[in-house]
């Protein structure tokens, strides 16, 4: 969008001695375009209890207004969103909506954030309290807390196959 307007000269006598003509000023108004969200720290998954900062940028003249949404719900206005002490409830889609108040145009971008619980120290229990070597059978159970925990049993540093 281009806006042009005329403004008469404020000087009664121009420096070259000729009468001053009206001057035309052009302002280019555009955007918002190229909306981008950067996340710090940039990683595939964030550990529960850590912090994350999301920053939104866009190409726009004049500078745009920014709004943040989490899973479609308004969170706050501003170019940056800071989330302290992340937990599993912070996993989801973060959207930056950008609006140019002059061009009346808007644009947006979204990023998914995943928060995981760290895996706890495993607890191994047995159904037998005392063993007689080569005579007893025992069932060992391994339990650990965290997000997407998987278990691998080893004997003498070799993986014991399932089954």
N, C-alpha and C positions, 0 to 999 in steps of 0.2 A: 504494500500500500504506500502511496506517495502523496504527501500533502504539500501544497505550495501556497504561499501567501506573500503579499507585498507589504513592505514597510517603507515609509518615506525616510529620507536621510535626515538625521538630526542636526547636521552641520549647515549653517546658512550659506557659507561659501566654501565649496570644495577646493582642495589644494591645487587643482589644475586650472582654476578660474572659470570652469564651465558649470552650468547648472547641474545639480545632481539628479539622476534618474532614480526611480524606485528600484530597490534591490529585491531580488527574488531569492528566497531561501527554500531549499528542499530538505525535507526530513524523510528518511526511509524508515518505515515502520514495518516490522516483520516478526513472524514467529508467534508462538514458540515452536521450535523445531529441534531435532537431535537431542531429545530428552534422554539423559543417562543417569543411572544410579551407580555409585561406587560404594562398596562396603569395606569397612576397615575394622578388624583385619579381614583380608580377603581369604576365605577358606571354604571348603566344601561343607563343613559342619562346624558349628560353634559349641564349645563345651558349656554345659550348664554352669551358671555362676560367673561366666565371663561377660565382658561388655562388648557392644557392637555400635558402630557409628555409620549411618547411611547418609550420603551426601548426594543431592540431586543437582544436575546442571542442565542448562538448555541454552540454545541460541535464540535470542529474542531482543528486539528493540521496540519499546523500552524494556528494561529489566522486568521479568515476569514475577507473579506471585506464586508461591509454592504451598502445596498442601500434601500431607501424608495420610494414607489410609492403610489399615492393617486388616486383611481379609474383607475389604470393602467398607470398613467402618472408619470414619474420620478419627485421626489421632491428634494431629497438631499442624499448625502452619509454620512455615520456615523452610529454608534450604537444607537444613540438617536435622536428622532424627537420631537421638542418642538413646540407646537401650542399655540400662544398667542391670547387672545381675540376671542375665538371660535364664529362662527356664523353659521347660517343654511347651508351656502355653504360648511362648513367643515364636514357635515354629509356624510358618505360614507365608502368605504373599503380602509384600510391602509395595505399595503403589505411590509414586510421586505424580501428582496432578499439577500441571503448570498452566497458568492463565495469564494472557497479556490483556491488561485492562483497556488498552487503546484499540488494538486490532480486534478484540473480543474473541480471539481464537484460544483454544486450549489443546493440550496434548498431554500424554502420560506415558510412563514406563513402569514396569513391575519387576521385582526380584523376589525369589523365594529364599527364605532363611530357614535353615534346619538347626535345631538345638538338640544336642544329645547329652545323655547322662553318661559320665565316665564309668567304666567297668570297675566294680569294686573288687577287693581281694577275694578270691574264691574261698568258699568254705566246703571242705570235703568231709563227708560223714560215711560211716560204715554200719551195716546191720549186725556186725559181729564185734564184740568188745575185745576178745582175745582169740588169736589165731593159732592153729596147729599147722605148721608148714606142711604142705603137700596133702593135707587131710581135709581142710575146711574150704568152703566156698564163701566168698563175701560179695556183697553188693555195695559198690561205692557210688555215692551221689555227690555231685559237684553243683554248688549253687553260687551264683554271683548276680549282683544287681547292675543295671545299666541299660543303655539303649542298644538293641540288636546284639545281644550277647550270644556268642557261639562257643562251643566247647570242643576241645581236642584233647584226647587222652594220649599220654606218652608212657612208654616203658623203655628204660635205658636210652633215652633221647630219641626213640623211634616212635612214630605215630602208630597207635593201635587202630586198625580199621573198624568202622562201625559194623555191627552185626554180630 
